[in-house]
Amino acid sequence: MTNLTSRILVLDDDPGTCRFMQELLSKGGREIETSLDPEQALSRVRVKPFDLVITDLKLNARLDGIDVLRSVRELTPGTPVIIVTGFGELEKAVEAVREGAFDFVSKPFNITELKGLVERALQKAPTSSAPPAAVRDNMPPALLGRTPVMTGVYKQIAHAASADAPVLIIGESGTGKELVARAIHQHSNRSSRPFVPINCGALTETLLESELFGHTKGSFTGAISDAKGVFQTAHTGTVFLDEVGEMSPGLQVKLLRVLQEGEVRPVGSSRAVRTDVRILAATNVDVERAVAEGKFRQDLFYRLGVVIITLPPLRERREDIPLLIERFMKGAVAKAGKQVELTAAAVESLSAYPWPGNVRELENMIERLVVFSRGSRIDLGDLPPTVTPRGPTLERRLFDDLPPLEEIERRYLLHVLEQVSNNRTRAAEVMGIDRRTLYRMAERFGIPLAEQPD
């Protein structure tokens, strides 16, 4: 509970950050203590518990923020811990939540949001009581990001992984929906069991039914033997239904039965088969609109959407593009066996592009640029015309960077005066104006003219 005696411990290896946090959070009578060393900070926790601990993830010490989180939870289980990170990687975000962090924020953080988070942390107990569980797999770079919207996605993945409910992942093509599904599976208690994906929009209805539910020998032409479907194949694991919005009404009914009853009926069989699977689904269509238009069953939508994760298109998180470019470049140059880098101008141009194909398109573009690079640098001229601004667009960008005309005139006057050692007569001659005009210009721009002989 927030009160006049709330004690907050801030841990960061940067003294400036500690001072800033102390000033930011000390209002309202709170007692703010700071520490540059994690072991020293934990010693203070042992002596007297804090109401809140805020720790940076990367610390210039033997222990990092996750280590501090674990220790605080062991020493004082009721103390909420907020993790601050400047890296924005899903792996650490999931680990922080799984280890019981109250929340985490990415640098640079929004001051208002941070204050609100601190208030909530002081008023509530930790939101997760999950036992410690190490994250085993590195997350794919396509899910890298520091923007608030991606931070929110990380939190949803982490909480979805700790449950066993169905998840519906919504997002445009190329945003990484299958990667999110795999991340949820990898961090769930089913991680050692099968993960079986299937694209519902890539198969005919008959073939999709057989692939999903299996079939018996002779049930249709070509069915020469019994075959298990993905629900039986993934028993005790996870099934990922990509583009579930493309599924026919008839198959939607059968999928609803799997969700409700936990059983499947193979094509051509009169006997239902029990199956234990977690269902993750994804779509790039507006499901609520499809429900309103009668194209998607409302009851199935409710069953699949116990947890809904919406992935933002890349154009809505442009600040993450340079980070993604850096990661994709590392992979591309290693694969191509080249030493090549992108210029700042090229990165800026790539960051300004809307990327209709989202992260997948960006990754493919980087790999293509590296493969066809001829030197050690990839510049604007090496980018395709679709990405590089041309004509009026480029001109507008160039002119947007120019200072106002009056500022240019002021700078020019100062430059001329400096070159002629403040000789007013000579300055007027160089500028092609009379001395009276020179004086008026100097007065307008607030530039004093030295009192010295001309």
GUKOLTI-580263 format. One line per 5 residues: for each residue x, y, z of C-alpha. Coordinates in steps of 0.25 Angstrom, whole numbers, plus 5000, padded with zeros to 4 digits. Example, Ala and Ser with C-alpha at 12.3 -4.5 7.8 and 13.67 -1.06 7.14 Angstrom:
# GUKOLTI-580263
5049,4982,5031  5055,4996,5029
# end
This chain:
# GUKOLTI-580263
5000,5000,5000  5005,5014,4997  5008,5022,5009  5018,5032,5015  5028,5021,5019
5028,5014,5005  5043,5009,5003  5048,5007,4989  5062,5002,4985  5067,5006,4972
5079,4997,4966  5086,5002,4954  5101,5003,4950  5099,5017,4945  5100,5028,4956
5093,5037,4947  5081,5028,4945  5081,5026,4960  5080,5041,4963  5069,5042,4953
5061,5031,4958  5063,5036,4972  5058,5050,4968  5046,5045,4960  5041,5035,4971
5044,5043,4984  5031,5051,4984  5020,5048,4993  5029,5045,5005  5035,5032,4999
5049,5027,5004  5057,5024,4992  5071,5017,4993  5080,5015,4982  5091,5005,4979
5101,5003,4968  5105,4988,4972  5095,4977,4973  5102,4969,4984  5101,4982,4993
5087,4984,4989  5083,4970,4993  5091,4972,5006  5081,4984,5009  5069,4975,5006
5074,4965,5016  5075,4976,5027  5061,4982,5024  5051,4978,5013  5047,4989,5003
5033,4992,4998  5038,4991,4984  5051,4988,4976  5054,4994,4963  5066,4988,4956
5073,4989,4943  5075,4976,4935  5089,4978,4930  5098,4981,4942  5113,4983,4941
5115,4972,4952  5115,4957,4954  5100,4957,4956  5089,4963,4946  5075,4968,4949
5069,4954,4947  5079,4949,4958  5074,4960,4967  5060,4957,4964  5062,4943,4969
5069,4947,4981  5058,4957,4985  5047,4947,4983  5055,4937,4992  5058,4947,5003
5045,4955,5003  5034,4948,4994  5024,4959,4996  5033,4970,4990  5030,4974,4976
5041,4975,4966  5041,4984,4954  5052,4980,4943  5057,4992,4934  5064,4988,4921
5069,4995,4909  5070,4983,4900  5055,4979,4898  5057,4964,4896  5046,4954,4897
5055,4944,4904  5058,4953,4916  5044,4958,4917  5038,4944,4918  5049,4940,4928
5046,4952,4936  5031,4949,4937  5033,4934,4939  5042,4938,4950  5032,4946,4957
5035,4960,4953  5023,4970,4956  5026,4976,4942  5037,4981,4933  5040,4994,4925
5049,4997,4913  5058,5009,4912  5056,5020,4909  5043,5019,4918  5031,5028,4918
5032,5036,4931  5017,5036,4933  5016,5021,4930  5027,5018,4940  5021,5026,4951
5008,5019,4949  5015,5005,4949  5022,5009,4962  5008,5013,4968  5002,5000,4964
5014,4992,4969  5013,4999,4983  4998,4996,4984  4998,4982,4980  5004,4968,4982
5013,4962,4971  5004,4958,4960  5011,4945,4958  5014,4933,4967  5020,4924,4957
5032,4916,4962  5045,4919,4956  5047,4914,4942  5059,4916,4933  5057,4920,4919
5063,4910,4910  5063,4915,4896  5067,4928,4890  5056,4936,4884  5056,4939,4869
5061,4952,4865  5048,4955,4857  5041,4957,4871  5052,4967,4875  5047,4981,4880
5047,4992,4890  5035,5000,4887  5023,5000,4897  5014,4992,4888  5025,4981,4887
5027,4981,4902  5012,4978,4903  5013,4966,4894  5025,4961,4902  5016,4961,4915
5005,4954,4908  5014,4943,4902  5020,4941,4916  5006,4940,4923  5000,4932,4912
5012,4922,4913  5009,4920,4928  4995,4916,4925  4989,4905,4917  4977,4913,4910
4975,4914,4895  4981,4927,4889  4977,4934,4877  4988,4942,4870  4984,4953,4861
4993,4961,4852  4996,4964,4837  5004,4954,4829  5019,4955,4832  5018,4960,4847
5022,4947,4853  5010,4940,4857  5016,4926,4857  5028,4931,4864  5019,4936,4875
5012,4922,4876  5025,4915,4876  5030,4924,4887  5018,4921,4896  5020,4906,4894
5035,4907,4897  5032,4914,4910  5020,4905,4914  5019,4893,4922  5017,4885,4909
5031,4890,4903  5036,4876,4903  5024,4871,4895  5021,4872,4880  5018,4886,4873
5010,4883,4861  5007,4895,4851  4997,4894,4840  4993,4905,4830  4977,4905,4829
4977,4914,4817  4987,4905,4808  4978,4893,4807  4965,4889,4801  4954,4886,4811
4954,4871,4809  4969,4870,4810  4970,4880,4822  4959,4871,4829  4968,4859,4828
4980,4866,4832  4973,4871,4845  4965,4859,4849  4972,4848,4842  4964,4837,4834
4961,4822,4833  4965,4813,4822  4956,4814,4810  4949,4826,4815  4952,4833,4802
4959,4831,4789  4974,4829,4792  4972,4826,4807  4980,4813,4806  4982,4812,4821
4978,4818,4835  4985,4832,4837  4986,4841,4849  4982,4855,4848  4990,4867,4855
4982,4866,4867  4986,4852,4870  5000,4854,4865  5002,4866,4875  4996,4858,4887
5000,4865,4900  5007,4876,4892  5002,4888,4884  4995,4890,4871  4996,4903,4863
4985,4906,4854  4990,4917,4844  4980,4925,4836  4969,4919,4844  4960,4930,4838
4960,4922,4825  4954,4910,4831  4940,4906,4825  4927,4906,4834  4927,4891,4834
4941,4890,4839  4939,4901,4849  4928,4892,4856  4937,4880,4857  4948,4889,4863
4939,4894,4873  4936,4880,4877  4951,4878,4880  4952,4890,4888  4939,4886,4896
4940,4871,4897  4955,4869,4895  4953,4858,4885  4953,4857,4870  4946,4848,4860
4955,4843,4848  4948,4844,4834  4941,4831,4832  4940,4827,4846  4929,4826,4856
4938,4826,4868  4943,4838,4875  4957,4838,4880  4962,4846,4892  4973,4856,4890
4980,4865,4900  4985,4877,4892  4987,4892,4894  4981,4900,4882  4988,4913,4878
4982,4919,4865  4985,4931,4857  4979,4940,4846  4981,4952,4838  4966,4955,4836
4958,4964,4845  4951,4952,4853  4940,4961,4859  4936,4966,4846  4936,4952,4840
4927,4948,4852  4918,4960,4849  4917,4955,4835  4914,4941,4838  4927,4936,4832
4933,4931,4846  4925,4925,4857  4924,4934,4869  4925,4922,4879  4938,4917,4873
4943,4931,4873  4940,4932,4888  4947,4918,4890  4959,4921,4882  4960,4935,4888
4962,4932,4903  4975,4940,4901  4976,4949,4889  4990,4955,4885  4990,4965,4874
5003,4967,4867  5006,4981,4862  5010,4984,4847  5025,4988,4846  5020,5002,4841
5014,5004,4855  5027,5002,4862  5038,5008,4853  5047,5011,4865  5049,4996,4865
5054,4995,4851  5069,4999,4853  5069,4989,4864  5064,4978,4855  5073,4982,4844
5085,4981,4853  5081,4967,4857  5077,4962,4842  5090,4968,4837  5098,4959,4847
5091,4947,4842  5092,4951,4827  5107,4954,4827  5110,4941,4835  5102,4933,4825
5109,4940,4813  5123,4940,4819  5124,4955,4816  5129,4967,4823  5119,4978,4820
5111,4989,4827  5099,4998,4825  5102,5013,4824  5094,5022,4834  5086,5028,4822
5082,5014,4817  5077,5010,4831  5069,5023,4831  5063,5020,4818  5059,5006,4822
5053,5011,4835  5044,5021,4827  5039,5010,4818  5025,5005,4821  5028,4990,4820
5015,4984,4815  5021,4971,4817  5025,4974,4831  5037,4967,4838  5038,4956,4828
5040,4966,4817  5050,4974,4824  5058,4961,4827  5058,4956,4813  5062,4970,4808
5074,4970,4817  5078,4957,4813  5077,4961,4798  5085,4974,4800  5096,4966,4807
5097,4955,4796  5097,4965,4785  5107,4975,4792  5119,4978,4784  5127,4986,4794
5128,4987,4809  5117,4997,4810  5102,4997,4806  5098,5011,4803  5085,5018,4798
5089,5015,4784  5089,5000,4787  5075,5000,4792  5063,4997,4782  5055,5009,4777
5043,5004,4784  5050,5006,4797  5059,5019,4794  5051,5032,4794  5052,5038,4780
5048,5051,4773  5039,5061,4781  5039,5052,4793  5054,5053,4795  5054,5067,4792
5044,5070,4803  5052,5062,4813  5065,5070,4809  5057,5084,4810  5051,5079,4823
5065,5079,4829  5069,5093,4824  5068,5105,4835  5059,5117,4832  5063,5127,4822
5066,5138,4833  5075,5128,4841  5083,5126,4828  5084,5141,4826  5089,5142,4840
5099,5131,4839  5104,5137,4826  5106,5151,4832  5114,5145,4844  5122,5137,4835
5126,5149,4826  5129,5158,4838  5138,5147,4843  5145,5146,4830  5148,5161,4829
5151,5163,4844  5139,5171,4846  5142,5181,4836  5129,5187,4833  5132,5194,4820
5139,5181,4814  5127,5173,4819  5117,5182,4812  5125,5180,4799  5126,5165,4800
5111,5164,4802  5108,5174,4791  5100,5184,4800  5103,5198,4806  5107,5200,4820
5094,5205,4824  5087,5192,4820  5098,5185,4827  5095,5192,4840  5080,5189,4839
5083,5174,4837  5092,5174,4849  5082,5181,4857  5071,5172,4853  5079,5159,4856
5084,5165,4869  5099,5165,4864  5107,5176,4871  5117,5182,4861  5130,5185,4868
5134,5200,4869  5147,5200,4861  5153,5208,4850  5149,5203,4836
# end
